[in-house]
């Protein structure tokens, strides 16, 4: 393809004209985000900043609150015992066990969360109560749940260590004493359930080991032979349904 001299001259004029334009003509406005600390001019600005700081703090310690004050501890320990008793190593994966434990915890704790939403969160969002009143009202359903599942022995043990006088009722026990007592009780109950889960699988391992020894196959690991039988037994009796149902009923 050939271009005429007149066409080439016109093209050069356009290029020179464009190159002579200032740079701001081709600039593209890109938005930026800036963070800073300025002096508050009204009390409302101070209150908003404190609310944001409080919210960020709650979000950072939310996993610890979930572990300490809900049924998550018992559920995840029992499901871990199930996996170890079957001898399936990492099946189901840890992410699956934790995810199932979280959803079961939300299911069990839904009445408590609904009570907190109705009595504390919604009135606070509607500006009917103060932040301190909302925290006090939100703490009461959690304390009632923990008191309904804490063991007296663990509660008295922590009360003797942390309190100077014997508590007369539940109101005399602070939350910082109730939480570790509740966690100890949850771990105790989880290990009791784990022991009951281990028994049938232990019987299968013993039977398989005795059969292998009687056949002179002492070098063959019994776990390799017993694992299919344990999986078959677990599937036939609907093991996951029994375990999950027992866990949910234990919080009834």
C-alpha positions in Angstrom: 0.0 0.0 0.0 1.4 3.4 -1.1 0.6 6.7 0.7 0.7 10.0 -1.1 3.0 12.8 0.0 0.0 15.0 0.9 -1.4 12.2 3.2 2.0 11.8 5.0 2.4 15.5 5.5 -1.1 15.7 7.0 -0.3 12.8 9.4 2.9 14.5 10.5 1.0 17.8 11.3 -1.5 15.9 13.4 1.3 14.1 15.4 3.2 17.3 16.0 0.0 19.0 17.1 -0.8 16.2 19.6 2.7 16.2 21.0 2.5 19.9 21.7 -0.6 19.5 23.9 -0.1 19.9 27.7 0.1 16.7 29.8 -2.9 17.4 31.9 -5.1 17.0 28.8 -4.4 13.3 28.8 -4.5 12.9 32.6 -6.9 10.4 34.1 -8.5 11.1 37.4 -7.9 8.1 39.7 -9.6 8.2 43.1 -7.4 7.7 46.2 -8.2 6.7 49.8 -6.5 8.5 52.6 -6.5 7.9 56.4 -5.7 10.4 59.0 -6.2 11.5 62.6 -7.8 14.9 63.1 -9.2 16.7 66.1 -12.8 16.0 66.9 -15.0 19.1 66.8 -18.2 17.6 68.3 -18.9 14.9 71.0 -20.7 12.8 68.3 -17.4 12.5 66.4 -15.7 11.2 69.5 -18.5 8.7 70.1 -18.3 7.4 66.5 -14.6 6.9 66.7 -14.9 5.0 69.9 -17.6 2.8 68.4 -15.4 2.0 65.4 -12.5 1.2 67.7 -14.7 -1.0 69.8 -16.1 -2.8 66.8 -12.6 -3.5 65.4 -11.5 -4.9 68.8 -14.6 -7.2 69.0 -13.8 -8.5 65.5 -10.2 -9.2 66.4 -11.1 -11.3 69.5 -14.3 -12.8 68.0 -12.7 -16.3 67.5 -11.6 -16.4 71.1 -15.1 -15.3 72.3 -16.6 -18.1 70.1 -14.2 -20.7 71.7 -14.7 -19.5 75.2 -18.4 -18.8 75.6 -20.2 -21.2 73.2 -20.6 -24.9 72.6 -17.9 -24.9 69.9 -15.3 -26.4 72.2 -17.3 -29.6 73.0 -18.4 -30.1 69.4 -14.9 -29.8 67.7 -13.2 -32.0 70.3 -15.8 -34.8 69.9 -15.6 -34.6 66.1 -11.8 -34.8 66.4 -12.2 -37.9 68.6 -14.4 -39.5 65.9 -11.7 -39.0 63.2 -8.9 -40.4 65.5 -11.0 -43.4 66.6 -11.7 -44.4 63.0 -8.0 -44.0 62.2 -8.6 -42.2 58.9 -5.7 -39.7 59.5 -6.9 -36.4 57.8 -10.3 -37.6 56.6 -12.5 -35.7 57.0 -10.1 -32.7 56.7 -9.7 -30.3 59.5 -11.4 -27.5 57.6 -14.5 -29.7 57.3 -14.6 -30.5 61.0 -14.2 -26.9 62.0 -16.8 -25.8 59.5 -19.3 -28.4 60.7 -18.5 -27.4 64.3 -19.2 -23.8 63.5 -22.5 -24.4 61.9 -23.6 -26.7 64.7 -22.5 -24.1 67.2 -24.6 -21.5 65.4 -27.6 -23.9 65.5 -27.3 -24.6 69.2 -26.6 -20.9 70.1 -29.3 -19.5 67.9 -31.8 -18.9 70.8 -29.1 -17.1 72.7 -28.1 -15.0 69.7 -31.7 -14.1 69.0 -32.2 -13.1 72.6 -29.1 -10.8 72.5 -30.4 -9.3 69.2 -33.8 -8.6 70.6 -32.8 -7.3 74.1 -29.5 -5.6 73.4 -28.5 -5.1 69.8 -31.7 -3.7 68.3 -32.5 -1.3 71.2 -28.9 0.0 71.0 -29.1 0.5 67.2 -32.4 2.3 67.7 -30.6 4.5 70.3 -33.0 3.5 73.1 -30.2 2.3 75.4 -26.6 3.2 75.9 -23.6 1.2 75.0 -22.9 0.1 78.5 -26.5 -1.0 79.0 -26.3 -3.0 75.7 -23.2 -4.8 76.9 -24.8 -5.7 80.2 -28.0 -7.0 78.5 -26.0 -8.9 75.9 -23.9 -10.6 78.6 -26.9 -12.0 80.5 -28.1 -14.6 77.9 -24.5 -15.8 77.5 -24.1 -16.1 81.3 -27.4 -18.0 81.5 -26.2 -20.4 78.8 -22.8 -21.0 80.5 -24.4 -21.5 83.9 -26.8 -24.1 82.5 -23.9 -26.2 81.2 -21.1 -25.6 83.7 -20.2 -28.3 86.2 -20.4 -27.4 89.9 -16.9 -28.9 90.6 -15.2 -26.8 88.0 -17.1 -23.7 89.0 -16.2 -24.1 92.7 -12.6 -24.7 91.8 -12.3 -21.5 89.9 -14.3 -19.6 92.6 -12.0 -20.8 95.3 -9.0 -19.6 93.3 -10.3 -16.2 92.2 -12.8 -15.1 94.8 -12.1 -14.2 98.4 -15.6 -15.1 99.7 -17.9 -18.0 98.9 -20.5 -16.9 96.3 -24.0 -16.8 97.5 -25.7 -17.0 94.0 -24.9 -16.7 90.3 -24.7 -12.9 90.5 -21.7 -13.1 92.9 -19.7 -15.1 90.3 -17.9 -12.7 87.8 -17.8 -13.5 84.1 -14.0 -13.9 84.2 -14.4 -16.8 86.7 -17.4 -18.3 84.8 -15.7 -18.5 81.4 -12.7 -20.8 82.4 -15.0 -23.0 84.5 -17.3 -23.4 81.5 -14.4 -24.3 79.2 -13.1 -26.9 81.7 -16.6 -28.4 81.9 -16.9 -28.5 78.2 -13.6 -30.3 77.8 -14.5 -32.8 80.5 -17.8 -33.7 78.8 -16.1 -33.8 75.4 -13.5 -36.3 76.7 -16.3 -38.4 78.3 -18.1 -38.6 74.9 -14.8 -39.3 73.2 -14.2 -42.3 75.4 -17.6 -43.8 74.5 -16.9 -43.2 70.8 -13.5 -45.0 71.1 -14.9 -48.2 72.6 -16.5 -49.9 69.5 -13.5 -49.1 67.4 -11.2 -50.4 70.0 -13.1 -53.7 70.1 -12.7 -54.0 66.3 -9.0 -53.4 66.6 -8.6 -56.0 69.3 -10.5 -58.6 67.3 -8.6 -58.0 64.2 -5.2 -58.0 66.1 -6.1 -61.3 67.8 -7.1 -63.0 64.5 -3.9 -61.8 62.8 -1.8 -63.2 65.7 -3.6 -66.5 65.6 -2.8 -66.7 61.9 0.9 -65.9 62.5 0.7 -62.5 60.7 2.4 -60.6 63.4 4.2 -58.3 60.9 1.0 -57.1 59.3 -0.3 -53.9 61.0 -3.8 -54.5 62.4 -4.9 -51.0 61.4 -4.6 -51.8 57.7 -7.2 -54.6 58.1 -9.4 -53.1 60.7 -9.9 -49.7 58.9 -12.3 -51.0 56.3 -14.4 -52.8 58.9 -14.5 -49.6 61.1 -15.6 -47.6 58.1 -18.2 -50.1 57.2 -19.6 -50.2 60.8 -19.6 -46.5 61.0 -21.6 -46.2 57.7 -24.1 -49.0 58.6 -25.0 -47.4 61.9 -25.2 -43.9 60.5 -22.3 -42.8 62.7 -22.3 -39.1 61.8 -26.0 -38.8 62.5 -25.6 -40.5 65.8 -22.7 -38.4 66.8 -24.2 -35.1 65.7 -27.6 -36.0 67.3 -25.9 -36.9 70.6 -24.0 -33.6 70.6 -27.1 -31.6 69.9 -29.1 -33.5 72.5 -26.4 -32.9 75.1 -27.1 -29.2 75.0 -30.9 -29.7 75.4 
